[in-house]
C-alpha cells in the first residue's frame, strides 16, 4: 500500500464505521449532535498508542480530551489552559485525569542532554521534575525502573500544577469539584495504575493559594 492509498484507507474506514454505528444504533449520531456533557477531562500524552476512549472503554461524548507530549500541565500553554477552563467552567467536569504512560519518549528524551531544537523548551519542564526528585530517581539503579519512576513523578507534578491554577481553585470554592487523578498506562499490558489522587479543596502552600474574596 502506497502513502496515498493508506491515506484514503482512513476515509474508507470512516465510512464503514459510520454505517455500522447507524446500523447498530440508528439514533447514535443524532444524540451526539445535540451536545456533550462529559464528566471527565483527560490530559494525556500525544503518543498514538494511548487513546483515551479505547483504554477506558468509554464512548464518544464521555471524555473531553487534551493531549500533548508527555501529558504536561504547563501554565504558559494557552491551548491547555483554554481546554481546562472550558472543561471546568462550561462543561463542569467532575474529574480531571492526567494520564502518562510507561515508555514515554518525551520523558526518555528529558533524561538525556541531547539537543532536540524547539522541543527543548517543552522537555525542560520534565527536567524540572527530575531536578525536584533527583535523589529518589538517581537512587534507582535499573535504567527502565528509573524512567518508569520519573513517568510517575511527572504525572504527580502535573496534578500539583493543575491544583495551582485559579481555574481549578475557583471551581473548588464554587462547587467542590473537580477531583484530580494521576494515572499511568502500561503499554505492555494495557492496564492503568493510579499513582496520585487529589481531593477538592486540598490545602496547598500559601503562595499558590488564590483568595477569591477580594
Rosetta blueprint (number, residue, H / E / L):
1 X L
2 X L
3 X H
4 X H
5 X H
6 X H
7 X H
8 X H
9 X H
10 X H
11 X H
12 X H
13 X H
14 X H
15 X H
16 X H
17 X H
18 X H
19 X H
20 X H
21 X H
22 X H
23 X H
24 X H
25 X L
26 X L
27 X L
28 X H
29 X H
30 X H
31 X H
32 X H
33 X H
34 X L
35 X L
36 X L
37 X L
38 X L
39 X L
40 X E
41 X E
42 X E
43 X E
44 X E
45 X E
46 X L
47 X L
48 X L
49 X L
50 X L
51 X L
52 X H
53 X H
54 X H
55 X H
56 X H
57 X L
58 X L
59 X L
60 X L
61 X L
62 X L
63 X E
64 X E
65 X E
66 X E
67 X E
68 X E
69 X L
70 X L
71 X L
72 X L
73 X L
74 X L
75 X L
76 X L
77 X L
78 X H
79 X H
80 X H
81 X H
82 X H
83 X H
84 X H
85 X H
86 X H
87 X H
88 X H
89 X H
90 X H
91 X L
92 X L
93 X L
94 X L
95 X E
96 X E
97 X E
98 X E
99 X E
100 X E
101 X E
102 X L
103 X L
104 X L
105 X H
106 X H
107 X H
108 X H
109 X H
110 X H
111 X L
112 X L
113 X L
114 X L
115 X L
116 X L
117 X L
118 X L
119 X H
120 X H
121 X H
122 X H
123 X H
124 X H
125 X H
126 X H
127 X H
128 X H
129 X H
130 X H
131 X H
132 X H
133 X L
134 X H
135 X H
136 X H
137 X H
138 X H
139 X L
140 X L
141 X L
142 X L
143 X H
144 X H
145 X H
146 X H
147 X H
148 X H
149 X H
150 X H
151 X H
152 X H
153 X H
154 X H
155 X H
156 X H
157 X H
158 X H
159 X H
160 X H
161 X H
162 X H
163 X H
164 X L
165 X L
166 X H
167 X H
168 X H
169 X H
170 X H
171 X H
172 X H
173 X H
174 X H
175 X H
176 X L
177 X L
178 X L
179 X E
180 X E
181 X E
182 X E
183 X E
184 X E
185 X E
186 X L
187 X L
188 X L
189 X L
190 X L
191 X L
192 X E
193 X E
194 X E
195 X E
196 X E
197 X E
198 X E
199 X L
200 X L
201 X L
202 X L
203 X L
204 X L
205 X L
206 X H
207 X H
208 X H
209 X L
210 X L
211 X L
212 X L
213 X L
214 X L
